[in-house]
């Protein structure tokens, strides 16, 4: 936990949320749509627009809250927060797909670790496990909410005439 917090302390000073979102968009341009970043790239600066800045801050603030909670609150509380964010993604129509969840995890760990002068394997493994747990819970929250809404559909109920 200490390694994760130490690295995070340095990463957040570099506006890591912006760097994560930039890398996500460069690797998979559809992330602009997922996050509601709608600009004409020829006339507007994608990375300077209001929507981009808002999403970058959301990413960084979530990670800051989660990492800052490590060791002070039960891990179940942090994972519950990730689960809830997954539910929110469902209601906002942010349907990533498994490959995009994996990309988000990979990019986040890379951006945070790669900027370290000498990251040790304990730190890398710690971040991999931490982000793996966070992403797992976000996916679970999204899927549980999707199932709940599917089951609530009047078309999924047994016909009353049977």
C-alpha positions as a Markdown table, in Angstrom:
| # | Residue | x | y | z |
|---|---|---|---|---|
| 1 | Unk | 0.0 | 0.0 | 0.0 |
| 2 | Unk | 2.8 | 2.4 | 0.8 |
| 3 | Unk | 4.4 | 1.9 | -2.6 |
| 4 | Unk | 1.1 | 2.6 | -4.3 |
| 5 | Unk | 0.6 | 5.8 | -2.2 |
| 6 | Unk | 4.2 | 7.0 | -2.7 |
| 7 | Unk | 4.0 | 6.7 | -6.5 |
| 8 | Unk | 0.6 | 8.2 | -6.6 |
| 9 | Unk | 1.8 | 11.3 | -4.6 |
| 10 | Unk | 4.3 | 12.0 | -7.4 |
| 11 | Unk | 1.9 | 11.1 | -10.2 |
| 12 | Unk | -0.9 | 13.4 | -9.2 |
| 13 | Unk | 1.4 | 16.4 | -9.2 |
| 14 | Unk | 1.9 | 15.8 | -12.9 |
| 15 | Unk | -1.8 | 16.0 | -13.8 |
| 16 | Unk | -1.9 | 12.3 | -14.4 |
| 17 | Unk | -5.6 | 12.3 | -15.2 |
| 18 | Unk | -4.9 | 14.4 | -18.4 |
| 19 | Unk | -2.0 | 12.1 | -19.4 |
| 20 | Unk | -4.2 | 9.0 | -18.9 |
| 21 | Unk | -7.0 | 10.4 | -21.0 |
| 22 | Unk | -4.6 | 11.6 | -23.7 |
| 23 | Unk | -3.1 | 8.1 | -24.0 |
| 24 | Unk | -6.6 | 6.5 | -24.0 |
| 25 | Unk | -7.7 | 8.7 | -26.9 |
| 26 | Unk | -4.5 | 8.2 | -28.8 |
| 27 | Unk | -4.8 | 4.4 | -28.5 |
| 28 | Unk | -8.5 | 4.2 | -29.1 |
| 29 | Unk | -10.2 | 7.3 | -30.5 |
| 30 | Unk | -13.6 | 6.0 | -29.6 |
| 31 | Unk | -12.8 | 7.0 | -26.0 |
| 32 | Unk | -13.7 | 10.5 | -27.0 |
| 33 | Unk | -17.3 | 9.4 | -27.7 |
| 34 | Unk | -17.4 | 7.3 | -24.5 |
| 35 | Unk | -16.5 | 10.4 | -22.4 |
| 36 | Unk | -18.6 | 12.8 | -24.3 |
| 37 | Unk | -15.7 | 14.7 | -25.9 |
| 38 | Unk | -17.2 | 16.1 | -29.1 |
| 39 | Unk | -15.1 | 18.5 | -30.9 |
| 40 | Unk | -14.0 | 19.1 | -34.5 |
| 41 | Unk | -10.4 | 18.1 | -34.4 |
| 42 | Unk | -9.6 | 20.5 | -37.3 |
| 43 | Unk | -10.9 | 23.6 | -35.5 |
| 44 | Unk | -10.8 | 22.8 | -31.8 |
| 45 | Unk | -8.2 | 21.5 | -29.5 |
| 46 | Unk | -9.5 | 18.1 | -28.2 |
| 47 | Unk | -7.2 | 18.3 | -25.1 |
| 48 | Unk | -8.1 | 21.8 | -24.2 |
| 49 | Unk | -11.9 | 21.5 | -24.4 |
| 50 | Unk | -14.1 | 21.6 | -21.4 |
| 51 | Unk | -15.3 | 18.0 | -21.7 |
| 52 | Unk | -11.8 | 16.7 | -21.9 |
| 53 | Unk | -10.7 | 18.6 | -18.8 |
| 54 | Unk | -13.8 | 17.5 | -16.9 |
| 55 | Unk | -13.2 | 13.8 | -17.6 |
| 56 | Unk | -9.5 | 14.1 | -16.9 |
| 57 | Unk | -10.3 | 15.6 | -13.5 |
| 58 | Unk | -12.9 | 12.9 | -12.8 |
| 59 | Unk | -10.3 | 10.2 | -13.5 |
| 60 | Unk | -7.7 | 11.8 | -11.3 |
| 61 | Unk | -10.1 | 12.6 | -8.5 |
| 62 | Unk | -11.4 | 9.0 | -8.4 |
| 63 | Unk | -7.9 | 7.6 | -8.3 |
| 64 | Unk | -6.8 | 10.2 | -5.7 |
| 65 | Unk | -9.8 | 9.2 | -3.5 |
| 66 | Unk | -9.2 | 5.5 | -3.9 |
| 67 | Unk | -5.4 | 5.6 | -3.3 |
| 68 | Unk | -5.8 | 8.0 | -0.4 |
| 69 | Unk | -8.2 | 5.6 | 1.2 |
| 70 | Unk | -5.8 | 2.6 | 1.1 |
| 71 | Unk | -4.9 | 1.6 | 4.6 |
| 72 | Unk | -7.3 | 4.0 | 6.2 |
| 73 | Unk | -10.6 | 2.4 | 5.1 |
| 74 | Unk | -11.4 | -1.2 | 4.4 |
| 75 | Unk | -10.6 | -2.2 | 0.8 |
| 76 | Unk | -14.3 | -3.1 | 0.5 |
| 77 | Unk | -15.2 | 0.6 | 0.7 |
| 78 | Unk | -12.9 | 1.4 | -2.2 |
| 79 | Unk | -14.2 | -1.4 | -4.3 |
| 80 | Unk | -17.8 | -0.4 | -3.5 |
| 81 | Unk | -16.9 | 3.1 | -4.8 |
| 82 | Unk | -15.6 | 1.5 | -8.0 |
| 83 | Unk | -18.7 | -0.7 | -8.3 |
| 84 | Unk | -20.9 | 2.5 | -8.0 |
| 85 | Unk | -18.9 | 4.2 | -10.8 |
| 86 | Unk | -19.6 | 1.1 | -12.9 |
| 87 | Unk | -23.3 | 1.6 | -12.3 |
| 88 | Unk | -23.0 | 5.3 | -13.2 |
| 89 | Unk | -21.3 | 4.3 | -16.5 |
| 90 | Unk | -24.4 | 2.2 | -17.3 |
| 91 | Unk | -26.8 | 5.0 | -16.8 |
| 92 | Unk | -24.6 | 7.4 | -18.8 |
| 93 | Unk | -24.4 | 4.9 | -21.7 |
| 94 | Unk | -20.7 | 4.4 | -21.3 |
| 95 | Unk | -20.5 | 0.8 | -22.5 |
| 96 | Unk | -16.8 | 0.1 | -22.9 |
| 97 | Unk | -16.6 | -3.6 | -23.7 |
| 98 | Unk | -13.9 | -5.9 | -22.1 |
| 99 | Unk | -11.1 | -4.7 | -24.4 |
| 100 | Unk | -11.6 | -1.1 | -23.4 |
| 101 | Unk | -11.7 | -1.9 | -19.7 |
| 102 | Unk | -8.4 | -3.7 | -20.1 |
| 103 | Unk | -7.0 | -0.7 | -22.1 |
| 104 | Unk | -8.0 | 1.7 | -19.3 |
| 105 | Unk | -6.3 | -0.5 | -16.7 |
| 106 | Unk | -3.2 | -0.9 | -18.8 |
| 107 | Unk | -2.9 | 2.8 | -19.7 |
| 108 | Unk | -3.5 | 3.9 | -16.1 |
| 109 | Unk | -0.7 | 1.6 | -14.7 |
| 110 | Unk | 1.7 | 2.5 | -17.6 |
| 111 | Unk | 1.2 | 6.3 | -17.2 |
| 112 | Unk | 1.6 | 6.1 | -13.4 |
| 113 | Unk | 4.6 | 3.7 | -13.4 |
| 114 | Unk | 6.5 | 4.7 | -16.5 |
| 115 | Unk | 7.1 | 8.2 | -15.2 |
| 116 | Unk | 8.9 | 6.8 | -12.1 |
| 117 | Unk | 12.7 | 7.0 | -12.2 |
| 118 | Unk | 13.3 | 3.5 | -10.8 |
| 119 | Unk | 10.0 | 1.7 | -10.3 |
| 120 | Unk | 10.5 | -1.6 | -8.4 |
| 121 | Unk | 8.6 | -4.8 | -9.1 |
| 122 | Unk | 6.6 | -4.5 | -5.8 |
| 123 | Unk | 5.2 | -1.1 | -7.0 |
| 124 | Unk | 4.3 | -2.4 | -10.4 |
| 125 | Unk | 2.6 | -5.5 | -9.0 |
| 126 | Unk | 0.8 | -3.4 | -6.4 |
| 127 | Unk | -0.5 | -1.1 | -9.1 |
| 128 | Unk | -1.5 | -4.0 | -11.4 |
| 129 | Unk | -3.4 | -5.7 | -8.6 |
| 130 | Unk | -5.0 | -2.5 | -7.3 |
| 131 | Unk | -6.2 | -1.4 | -10.8 |
| 132 | Unk | -7.3 | -5.0 | -11.6 |
| 133 | Unk | -9.5 | -5.0 | -8.5 |
| 134 | Unk | -10.9 | -1.5 | -9.3 |
| 135 | Unk | -11.7 | -2.4 | -12.9 |
| 136 | Unk | -13.2 | -5.7 | -12.0 |
| 137 | Unk | -15.6 | -3.9 | -9.6 |
| 138 | Unk | -16.4 | -1.2 | -12.2 |
| 139 | Unk | -17.3 | -3.9 | -14.7 |
| 140 | Unk | -19.3 | -5.8 | -12.2 |
| 141 | Unk | -21.3 | -2.7 | -11.2 |
| 142 | Unk | -22.0 | -1.9 | -14.9 |
| 143 | Unk | -23.1 | -5.5 | -15.7 |
| 144 | Unk | -25.2 | -5.9 | -12.5 |
| 145 | Unk | -27.0 | -2.7 | -13.4 |
| 146 | Unk | -27.5 | -3.8 | -17.0 |
| 147 | Unk | -29.0 | -7.1 | -15.8 |
| 148 | Unk | -31.2 | -5.4 | -13.3 |
| 149 | Unk | -32.6 | -3.1 | -16.0 |
| 150 | Unk | -33.0 | -6.0 | -18.4 |
| 151 | Unk | -35.0 | -7.9 | -15.8 |
| 152 | Unk | -37.2 | -4.9 | -15.2 |
| 153 | Unk | -38.2 | -4.7 | -18.8 |
| 154 | Unk | -41.9 | -5.5 | -19.3 |
| 155 | Unk | -40.9 | -7.6 | -22.4 |
| 156 | Unk | -38.9 | -10.0 | -20.2 |
| 157 | Unk | -41.7 | -10.8 | -17.8 |
| 158 | Unk | -44.0 | -13.8 | -18.3 |
| 159 | Unk | -47.2 | -13.0 | -20.1 |
| 160 | Unk | -50.1 | -12.6 | -17.7 |
| 161 | Unk | -52.4 | -14.7 | -19.9 |
| 162 | Unk | -50.5 | -17.9 | -19.3 |
